[in-house]
Amino acid sequence: MVQLEERGASATRINSSGTKMDVAPIVGRRGILTHREGKWLLGIVDLLAVAVPMVLATLQRHPERPINLTTTEVGAIVLGFVLWVVLAVSGNLYSLGRASSLSRTHRATLLSLLVIGAANPMFSTPSQDGSAFDTYRYAILAFFLFGAFRSLFAVGAKVVPFTKRVLIIGAGVSGGLLAEEFHAKDKRGERDYQLIGFIDDDPTKLGTIHNGYPILGNAAQVAELVERYQVDTLALAVNRVQINAEIFSALVTCKERGIRVWSMPALYEILTEKIAVEHVGDNWGIMFPVEHTNQPFVHDVLVRILDIVSGIVGLIITALAIPFVALANHFGGSRGPLFYSQMRVGKGGREFRIYKFRSMVTDAEAAGAKWAVEGDPRITRVGNFYRKSRLDELPQFWNVLKGEMSLIGPRPERPEFTKLLSESIPFFRARHAVKPGLTGWAQVMYRYGASEEDSLIKLQYDLYYIKHRSPALDLRIIAKSVKTILTGAGR
């Protein structure tokens, strides 16, 4: 068995040949700032980076009336603010995990260029000698400050940390799944969470390594380990029937000290933005939280307005595309019908017919329905382009306009596969609580599903969207969808 030696705050793995290997060193300290305070700090820093040059430019441009702004200037401020909110939300720029990674902070810096460009009238000043630098020096200053502040925030996260230090109770399968996600965050340089190790009552596991992290003690030592390693979050990764009186007493003690206790599915949801359906068990409250009883009426109204507008625009684009698709099929050797249709399952389990530009050979399902796979020989040469560019989906804007689909939602599945997956995958029918969509959280976060295993992973993302759907999440999906289309990361 893999053994563990402790040296101060770090751990060493000893493999079967006796070689020592560093694993999951316990470094740093508990966060000085909370996650909420970290986000506020990041937002204030962003605001200052843009506002300070703007004020300086205004003072120089209107020394006689520094506060009296023109209509153009007010419009530039409003446009810049709206653009930044949209970009920040869709790009997830206030994720502390991303913001604390120096290698990933460049996205925010590049997006700031768009905002500064839109609000350029607020930054530009007249130049006496016609120098472009003099005219745009405050815009350049804003961009420089923004990039510098974002970089300092990423570096400063080590000095003034907001890291939540986590100890997992239960070194089993579900605990190992959490450890994999912590390891992935660590490899990406994200510092919002740090896994310290495990607690387990199995004496044979004590002092060993589980998924790259040490098993530090048993339930009787929880309070001591929380204090020693400055832990502020406990993750309960054991079955309910396994929670004995000793573990329960330790959890109560930690709660009294202000330590937060999460269930494994709840913490996994935060780390991955998907729901671990296989580990929810009978805790159906994770999927359908009873405290969230109000329907998002305003969100639903906004979504329907967006669906109507996008449906009309999409059908106009579809009509313009028809002659080009017909020519491409003719000269690309894909003779046959221009469109094809299939039955799909929508909201409430009701079936409806969707329409697409044909991307497969005409007798593609002569032997019955089956999943499309990577390099599927049934897909024509031009059909492969249609799928990668999502051009084949354009006729579905008719379904969006009719109200059978939405622009954003879970991908509608075929009745044959829905029956199969409902029997084998827990909570699969829950995706029918909302309208299916042209694009969705699962489509932009995971590759094209071609098996039951893929369907399970995509379901985890779909259920996360159903539980957390909001205008902010919709903006992120739209932004990721545009990126997917432009990069050709299709099926």
Buried (B, 14 or more C-beta within 10 A) or exposed (E): EEEBEEEEEBBBBBEEEEEEEEBBEBEBEBBEBEBEEBBEBBEEBBEEBBBBBBEBBBEEBBEEEEEEBEEEBEBBBEBBBEBBEBBBBBBBBBBBBBBBBBEBBEBBBEBBBBBBEBBBBBBBBEEEEEEEEBBBBBBEBBBEBBBEBBBBBBEBBEEEBBBBBBBBBBBBEBBBBBBEBBBEBBEBBBBBBBBBBBBBBEEEBBBBBBBBBBBBBBBEBBBEBBEBBBBBBBBBBBBEEEBEEEBEBBBEEBEEEEBBBBBBBBBBBEBBBBBBBBBBBEEEEBBBEEEEEEEEEEBBEEBEEBBBEBBEEBBEEBEEBBEEBEEBBEEBEBEEEEEBEBEBBBBEEEEBEBBBBBBBBEEBEEEEEEBBEEEBEBBBEBBBBBBBBBBBBBBBBBBBBEBBBBBBBBBBBBBEBBEBBBEEBBBBEBBBBBBBBBBBBBBBBBEBBBEEEBBBBBBBBBBBBBBBBEBEBBBBBBBBBEEBBEEEEBB
